[in-house]
Amino acid sequence: MKTDTKFFRKKGPFTSSRRRGFTLIEMLLVLVILGTLAAIVIPKFAGRSEQARITAAETQISNFETALDAFEVDNGYYPKGDNGLNELVEQSDQAKNWKGPYLKHGIPNDPWGNAYLYECPGTNNTSSYDIYSMGPDGRKGTDDDITNWGTNK
């Protein structure tokens, strides 16, 4: 004799004869909540990466200044010309007391992938050197340049 099992099933708060799942309304409500949170949080972090790049460029320029000052103490002059940063890594014929390399990992590009610009004697620092990054726009002489002179330091 076959027994009907529906009479022996226990009824409780977690068992029912209906299959449970999320309704369309519940799913839409979750999506609205997630969208609202994203709309609040994402703009707060959006400008952070650009500010981090600017800070990294300022820090690297400061590291160049330290290395250039050490070079000057050892040799009595700052490296000359547009290519002077290379003397921080490789000894030139003019640098008789060179005790480098003054930069351990070579000459990096700025955070936007462009070379740092170096001039000695400098246009803005006539008694020493100018070193700067062209900044986020990659164009020389604009307001977003990061330099070792002026107000952005």
C-alpha positions in Angstrom: 0.0 0.0 0.0 1.3 3.4 -1.0 1.5 6.1 1.7 0.7 9.6 0.8 3.6 11.7 2.2 1.9 15.0 2.2 0.0 14.1 5.3 3.3 13.3 7.2 5.2 16.5 6.2 6.0 18.9 9.0 4.7 22.4 8.5 6.9 25.1 9.9 8.1 28.6 9.2 10.8 27.5 6.6 8.8 24.9 4.8 5.9 25.5 2.6 4.4 24.0 -0.5 5.3 27.1 -2.5 8.8 27.6 -3.9 10.5 30.7 -2.5 12.6 33.2 -4.5 13.2 36.9 -5.2 10.4 38.8 -6.8 10.9 41.3 -9.6 10.1 44.1 -7.1 12.8 42.9 -4.7 15.4 42.7 -7.4 14.6 46.2 -8.7 14.8 47.6 -5.1 18.2 46.1 -4.7 19.4 47.6 -8.0 18.1 51.0 -7.0 19.9 50.8 -3.7 23.2 49.8 -5.4 22.8 52.5 -8.0 22.2 55.1 -5.3 25.3 54.0 -3.4 27.4 54.0 -6.6 26.2 57.5 -7.4 27.3 58.7 -4.0 30.7 56.9 -3.7 32.2 57.0 -7.2 32.4 60.8 -7.6 34.3 61.0 -4.3 37.0 58.7 -5.6 37.1 59.8 -9.2 39.5 62.8 -8.6 41.8 60.9 -6.3 43.8 59.2 -9.0 44.8 62.4 -10.7 45.7 64.0 -7.4 47.8 61.0 -6.6 49.7 61.4 -9.9 50.3 65.1 -9.2 51.7 64.2 -5.7 53.9 61.5 -7.2 55.3 64.0 -9.7 56.0 66.5 -6.9 57.7 63.8 -4.9 59.9 62.7 -7.8 60.9 66.3 -8.5 61.9 66.5 -4.8 64.0 63.3 -5.3 65.7 64.8 -8.3 66.5 68.0 -6.3 68.1 65.8 -3.6 70.2 63.9 -6.2 71.2 67.1 -8.0 72.3 68.7 -4.8 74.4 65.6 -3.9 75.9 65.8 -7.4 76.7 69.5 -6.9 78.4 68.9 -3.6 80.6 66.2 -5.1 81.4 68.0 -8.4 81.0 71.7 -7.7 78.4 72.3 -10.4 75.0 71.1 -11.5 74.8 69.0 -14.6 74.5 71.3 -17.6 72.1 71.3 -20.6 68.8 69.6 -21.3 70.2 66.1 -20.9 71.8 66.8 -17.5 69.7 64.3 -15.6 71.6 61.5 -17.3 74.7 62.5 -15.3 72.9 61.4 -12.2 73.0 57.9 -13.5 76.1 57.8 -15.7 79.4 59.5 -15.1 80.4 62.1 -17.7 84.0 63.2 -18.6 83.5 66.5 -16.8 82.4 65.0 -13.5 85.8 64.1 -11.9 84.5 63.5 -8.4 81.4 61.6 -9.4 80.2 59.3 -6.6 77.0 58.1 -8.2 74.7 56.8 -9.3 72.7 59.4 -7.5 69.4 57.8 -8.6 69.3 54.0 -8.0 66.6 53.1 -10.5 67.4 55.3 -13.4 65.5 58.4 -14.6 61.8 57.6 -14.5 59.1 59.2 -16.6 56.5 61.3 -15.0 53.2 59.6 -13.9 51.7 60.5 -17.3 54.5 58.7 -19.2 56.4 61.9 -20.3 60.0 62.7 -19.6 60.8 65.2 -16.9 62.3 68.4 -18.4 65.6 69.7 -17.0 67.4 72.9 -17.9 70.6 74.2 -16.4 71.1 77.0 -16.1 67.4 77.5 -15.5 65.1 80.1 -16.9 63.2 80.5 -13.7 66.0 79.5 -11.3 68.9 81.3 -13.0 71.5 80.4 -10.4 70.7 76.7 -10.5 68.3 74.6 -12.6 64.7 74.1 -13.6 63.1 70.7 -13.5 59.5 70.1 -14.2 56.8 67.8 -15.5 54.4 68.9 -18.2 51.5 67.7 -16.0 48.3 65.9 -17.0 47.8 67.7 -20.3 51.4 66.9 -21.5 52.0 70.4 -22.9 54.9 72.6 -21.9 54.2 75.9 -20.3 50.6 75.4 -19.1 49.1 76.0 -15.7 49.1 72.3 -14.8 52.9 71.9 -15.1 54.6 70.6 -11.9 57.8 72.5 -11.3 60.6 73.2 -8.8 59.8 76.9 -8.8 56.6 79.0 -8.3 53.5 78.4 -6.3 52.7 74.8 -7.1 55.6 73.5 -5.0 
